[in-house]
């Protein structure tokens, strides 16, 4: 992740020499996810925010680097589908994103007088690296408290079991491909207000800790403890039977997505002076 951040900043510095305007700004809005624990089109929306740096190389193309922090969650609780309701899984995770994106303006960012166009629609695509850490709440009957557990160390689908040495734990850092669009509204030479929506196609199916099949629950309990076994298969909490080994738990053929929609506000802090020719 550190190498990715350094690469982004080196790219920003390299583009400075031919950029016309550089903007720094803040972004805020909502974040959600699409995966194995979303019954509807998308999950509940949680607050998210961050900051960005935009370099306008010309009137049509800009490079944007951003840092975005947010939360996502999903649950089978309240699902109308019986199989989802019996699965009874739930998760929440913080997301830390570092992204480099290319924006393509659908109209020229500057008019014939070299002033900024008031309203500019744009599309964007890029690459990001993000950190996630799925967790879930579980009521501990012994202590009488609800405890938040990190799911990755518990090997809920058999990751890390001695019997299956080739089944490795998933990485909590992954890459994603952001793509989306927005509208930029320019106010004078320095301020820009924007609306943006984008999805991130991730390269992991474990954003929600759910991907493949149920493992042997007895082995999970023996190696990671009774709580790990209960969180790997929570069907008994709703009166359903425990799932057998290799019973489907998620959908391994579809990787997870997450999205962000919100507002952006930026200020142009570097502007190249216009070149005027002397008249004779």
Secondary structure, 3 states (H helix, E strand, C coil): CHHHHHHHHHHHHHHHCCCCEEEEEEEEEEEEEECCCCCCCCCCCEEEEEEEEEEECCCCEEEEEEEEEEEEEEECCCCCCHHHHHHCCEEEEEEEEEEEEEEEECCCCECCCCCECCEEEEEEEEEEEEECCCEEEEEECCCCEEEEEECHHHCCCCCCCCCCCCCCCCCCEEEEEEEEEEEEEEECCCEEEEEEEEEEEECCCCCCCCCCECCCHHHHHHHHCHHHHHHHCCHHHHCCCCCCCCCECCCCCCCCEEEEEEEEEEEEEEECCCCCCCCC
